[in-house]
Amino acid sequence: MVSSWLNLLAKFGFSNITGIDYSPSAIQLSGNILEKEGLSNIKLKVEDFLNLSPKLSGFQICIDKGTFDAISLNPDNAVDKRKQYVNSLSRVLEAKGFFLITSCNWTKEELLREFSEGFELVEELPTPTFSFGGRSGNTVAALVFQKS
């Protein structure tokens, strides 16, 4: 949900925060939650990340927790939609801006390939691990990229 990340960022002292979602209902719900928390200074916008309005730009940090995963599962030309996602991300991020992604569908190696054009890995964030059959792995990939 959009509001949980925004709420957390605001409580840690971040300002000039904007949350987007393609669903007007999700934006309305997030707005209600943020209002109850007294966080009326956070901007919320209905935006389709694959078809952004030209006004959306100039961000220093973009955070994704599930959008890239959802786009990747689209049965209608997912490969092109993933490329459009990367193009949209490049357009909205400032030079040297950061992109944080949490994915339960993609491994670190796969995400490195998907974001190889225009982004460099800065850090892999720790996530829960599991062991099965003598091998260990992660249930989630969480990476920080910087726009190059």
N, C-alpha and C positions, 0 to 999 in steps of 0.2 A: 504494500500500500504506500502511496506517495507520501502521506503525512508522517509515517513513522520515521523515515530518514530525515525529512525536513525538520521535524520536531527535535530529533537528536542533534542535528547540526546546529540548530538555533541554541539549544541548551549548552552546547560546547563553545558558544560565542561567535559562530559564523554569522555573517550578515549578507545582505543582497542575495538571498536564496530564491530560486525559482524552481517549482516542481511542474512537470508536465505529464499528461496522460491523454490518450486518444479518446477516453471515455468521459463524457460530461458528468456522468453519475459518480465516477471515481473522484473527479475534481471537486464536485459538490460535497461528497462525503469527507474528503480530505480537508476542505475548507471548514466544515462544521467542527471537525476534530481540532484543527489548529485554532479556531476561534475559542473553543472551550479551554484550550491550553493558554490562551492569551497571546497567541503568536500571529497577530494580524499583519505583521510586517513582511510575511512570506508571500511571494507572488505565486499564483497558480494559473496555469494556462492549459486549455484544451489544444493539444498538438498531436498530430500524427508524425512520429519521428521519421517516417519514410517520405513524407511530403511536408516538410517544414515551411512555415511562413518565413519570408525573408527577414522579418524583424527579429527572429530568434537567433542571436549570435553573441559573441564576445564573452563566453564563459571561460573561467579559469579552471574549473573542475566539473566533470560530468560523472555521475554515478549511475550504474545500471545494475539492478537486482531483478533480473528476470525478463527484461524486454528483448534482449538479444536471443535468449532461449525461446521465447514465444514466437518471434519472427522466424527463427530457424525451423520451427515445427510447422510452419505454414505449408500446406500441400501445393500451393500455387506458386511455383518458381522460387523456392526458398533461396537458391544460390544467388539470384539477382537481388532478392530482398536483403540478403546479408551484405552484399556489396553496396547497396543503397544506404544501409545502416552505417557502414564505415564512411561513406561519402558525407552523410548528414553529420556524423560525429566530427569529421574533419572540418566541416563548415562552421559548426557552432563553437568549437574550441578555439581559444586564442593560441597563438604560437607558444610553444612550450607548455601548453595547458595539460592537465592531468585527467586521465580516464580510469575510473575504478570499476571493475566488473566482477560480479559474483555470478557464477554459472553452475547449475547442477546437471547440465547436459553436455558440457564441453570440458575436455581436459586442458591442462596448461599448454601442452604441445599444440593442440588443435586451435586454441585461442591465439597462440603466437602466430600461427599460420594465417588465421583470419584477419589479424590486425597487423600483419607484417608491412603493409604499405602505409607509411606515414606515422607509424607509432613504434616506440621502443619500450621494452619491458624495463620497469624501474624496480619492481619488487613483487615477489609472490607472498601473499599474506597467509598466515597459518590458518588451516581449516581442519576439521575433524578427520581422523584417519580410521581405517578399518583393516583387518587382516583376514584373509581367506585363502586357504590352500597354500600357506607358506609365503604368500605375497601380501604386501601392504599397498594401500591406495587411499585416495581421497574421495569423499562423496561429493565434494564441492571444490571448484577452482575459484580462487579470488586473486586477481592480479591488478597491479597498478601499472598503467602505461603513461608515457609522456608523448605528446605530439611532437614529431621531429621536424 
